[in-house]
Amino acid sequence: MTENTQRTVIVTGAARGIGFAIAEAFIKNGDYVVMGDLNLEQAVESAKSLGDHAKGDQLNVADEESVKHFIDQVISDRGTIHVLVNNAGLQHIDKVEDFPVDKWNQMINVMLTGPFLLTKYVVPFMKKQQYGRIINISSVQGKLASPFKSAYVSAKHGVVGLTRTVAIETANDGITVNAIMPGVVKTELVMKQLAGLAKEDGITEQEALYKHLLNRQHLKRFVESSEIGAAAIYLASDDAAAVTGEAISVSGGM
Ligand SMILES: NC(=O)c1ccc[n+]([C@@H]2O[C@H](COP(=O)([O-])OP(=O)(O)OC[C@H]3O[C@@H](n4cnc5c(N)ncnc54)[C@H](O)[C@@H]3O)[C@@H](O)[C@H]2O)c1
C-alpha cells in the first residue's frame, strides 16, 4: 500500500488491545515498530510475538521526562521517526459530581497531554526529513457524548482539536495529522466497562452491550481491532498524502 517500507513507527499503549493490533498491522506492512507502554513487561512480550522488527519499551505518555527519554532512545536506535500513533488510553466512569479530581487529571494527562508531548518531541525530526504521519486514536466519544464519561469524552474531543491544529502547523512539511475514532472494540478497556454496567443494571454483559454500547451503532457488532489497524495503515500510506486534519470514524456507523 505504501512505498515507504521499513519506516520507524511509534505506537503508544501497544502492549495489548488496539495498540497491539496497530503495531501488528505496521509490521505486516514492512515497517519497524517501537511499542511504548506503561507496562514494560507486557510491551516486551508483545513485541517479541511480532518478531525482530518490533521492540517493546517503557513509556509513560503523561510524563514529559519519560517521553523525552523514550524518543531519545528511538532516535539513538533508529536515527529518526516516520510515523507516530498516539493510542495509549484508559477509562473511568462516574457522575460528574462524583468524578475524582485525580482520575480526571490522569485521564486528561494520558489521552490529551500525552499525544501533545509525543507530537511536540517527534515533529522536529519529521520536519527535518520533510515527511511524517501522525495518527491520534480518539473515539466516537470525540464527536458524541455519553453520560458518566466526562473526562474521557473531554480528552477525546480535545485530541481532535490537537489533530486539526497540528495538521495546519505542519502542512508545508510533508506531515499529515489525522485522528481515528473507533467504535466499540472488544478490549480490556471495554470489557471492564461492560462488566460494571451489567452489574449496575442487574443484566447480562451481552444485554448491557446492546443497551449501552451498541444502541446507537448501525452494524450491531464489535469493531475488530484489526479494522483500526487497517485504517492506520491507510492514513500512514502515500495514498493518504492529501488526507490531513481529519477525524475518521471506524465505528460500525455511529
Ligand atoms: N476499546 C474500544 O472500544 C475503544 C473505542 C474507542 C477508542 N478507544 C481508544 O483506543 C485506545 C486503546 O484502547 P484499548 O481499548 O486498546 O485499551 P486497553 O486498556 O486494552 O490498552 C491500553 C494500553 O495503554 C497502556 N497505557 C495506559 N496508560 C498509559 C500511559 N500513561 N503511558 C503508556 N501507556 C499507557 C496500557 O498499559 C495498555 O497497554 C485508547 O486511547 C482508547 O481510548 C478504544
The ligand as an SDF file (V2000), in Angstrom:
LIG
                    3D

 44 48  0  0  0  0  0  0  0  0999 V2000
  -11.7930   -0.3840   23.0250 N   0  0  0  0  0  0  0  0  0  0  0  0
  -12.6320    0.4700   22.4900 C   0  0  0  0  0  0  0  0  0  0  0  0
  -13.8090    0.1870   22.2570 O   0  0  0  0  0  0  0  0  0  0  0  0
  -12.1630    1.8540   22.1260 C   0  0  0  0  0  0  0  0  0  0  0  0
  -13.0540    2.6830   21.4470 C   0  0  0  0  0  0  0  0  0  0  0  0
  -12.6500    3.9590   21.0730 C   0  0  0  0  0  0  0  0  0  0  0  0
  -11.3770    4.3840   21.3740 C   0  0  0  0  0  0  0  0  0  0  0  0
  -10.5250    3.5660   22.0460 N   0  0  0  0  0  0  0  0  0  0  0  0
   -9.1950    4.0810   22.3310 C   0  0  0  0  0  0  0  0  0  0  0  0
   -8.2100    3.2000   21.8270 O   0  0  0  0  0  0  0  0  0  0  0  0
   -7.0330    3.3010   22.6360 C   0  0  0  0  0  0  0  0  0  0  0  0
   -6.6100    1.8980   23.0920 C   0  0  0  0  0  0  0  0  0  0  0  0
   -7.6500    1.3620   23.8780 O   0  0  0  0  0  0  0  0  0  0  0  0
   -7.8020   -0.1960   24.1880 P   0  0  0  0  0  0  0  0  0  0  0  0
   -9.2440   -0.4820   24.1740 O   0  0  0  0  0  0  0  0  0  0  0  0
   -6.8840   -0.9810   23.3420 O   0  0  0  0  0  0  0  0  0  0  0  0
   -7.3390   -0.1910   25.7280 O   0  0  0  0  0  0  0  0  0  0  0  0
   -6.5110   -1.2480   26.6050 P   0  0  0  0  0  0  0  0  0  0  0  0
   -6.8370   -0.9030   28.0160 O   0  0  0  0  0  0  0  0  0  0  0  0
   -6.7200   -2.6310   26.1250 O   0  0  0  0  0  0  0  0  0  0  0  0
   -4.9840   -0.8450   26.2910 O   0  0  0  0  0  0  0  0  0  0  0  0
   -4.4710    0.4070   26.6610 C   0  0  0  0  0  0  0  0  0  0  0  0
   -2.9550    0.3210   26.7130 C   0  0  0  0  0  0  0  0  0  0  0  0
   -2.4840    1.6400   27.0490 O   0  0  0  0  0  0  0  0  0  0  0  0
   -1.4660    1.4920   28.0250 C   0  0  0  0  0  0  0  0  0  0  0  0
   -1.3490    2.7440   28.8040 N   0  0  0  0  0  0  0  0  0  0  0  0
   -2.2330    3.2450   29.6920 C   0  0  0  0  0  0  0  0  0  0  0  0
   -1.7420    4.3750   30.2380 N   0  0  0  0  0  0  0  0  0  0  0  0
   -0.5390    4.5970   29.6610 C   0  0  0  0  0  0  0  0  0  0  0  0
    0.4510    5.6100   29.8140 C   0  0  0  0  0  0  0  0  0  0  0  0
    0.3100    6.6020   30.6930 N   0  0  0  0  0  0  0  0  0  0  0  0
    1.5740    5.5350   29.0510 N   0  0  0  0  0  0  0  0  0  0  0  0
    1.7490    4.4970   28.1800 C   0  0  0  0  0  0  0  0  0  0  0  0
    0.8490    3.5040   28.0230 N   0  0  0  0  0  0  0  0  0  0  0  0
   -0.2760    3.5560   28.7490 C   0  0  0  0  0  0  0  0  0  0  0  0
   -1.9170    0.3080   28.8810 C   0  0  0  0  0  0  0  0  0  0  0  0
   -0.8460   -0.2300   29.6320 O   0  0  0  0  0  0  0  0  0  0  0  0
   -2.4500   -0.6320   27.8010 C   0  0  0  0  0  0  0  0  0  0  0  0
   -1.4280   -1.4660   27.2860 O   0  0  0  0  0  0  0  0  0  0  0  0
   -7.3810    4.2200   23.8010 C   0  0  0  0  0  0  0  0  0  0  0  0
   -6.9360    5.5490   23.5110 O   0  0  0  0  0  0  0  0  0  0  0  0
   -8.8880    4.1750   23.8190 C   0  0  0  0  0  0  0  0  0  0  0  0
   -9.4500    5.3210   24.3900 O   0  0  0  0  0  0  0  0  0  0  0  0
  -10.8920    2.3080   22.4440 C   0  0  0  0  0  0  0  0  0  0  0  0
  1  2  1  0
  2  3  2  0
  2  4  1  0
  4  5  1  0
  4 44  2  0
  5  6  2  0
  6  7  1  0
  7  8  2  0
  8  9  1  0
  8 44  1  0
  9 10  1  0
  9 42  1  0
 10 11  1  0
 11 12  1  0
 11 40  1  0
 12 13  1  0
 13 14  1  0
 14 15  2  0
 14 16  1  0
 14 17  1  0
 17 18  1  0
 18 19  2  0
 18 20  1  0
 18 21  1  0
 21 22  1  0
 22 23  1  0
 23 24  1  0
 23 38  1  0
 24 25  1  0
 25 26  1  0
 25 36  1  0
 26 27  1  0
 26 35  1  0
 27 28  2  0
 28 29  1  0
 29 30  1  0
 29 35  2  0
 30 31  1  0
 30 32  2  0
 32 33  1  0
 33 34  2  0
 34 35  1  0
 36 37  1  0
 36 38  1  0
 38 39  1  0
 40 41  1  0
 40 42  1  0
 42 43  1  0
M  CHG  2   8   1  16  -1
M  END
$$$$
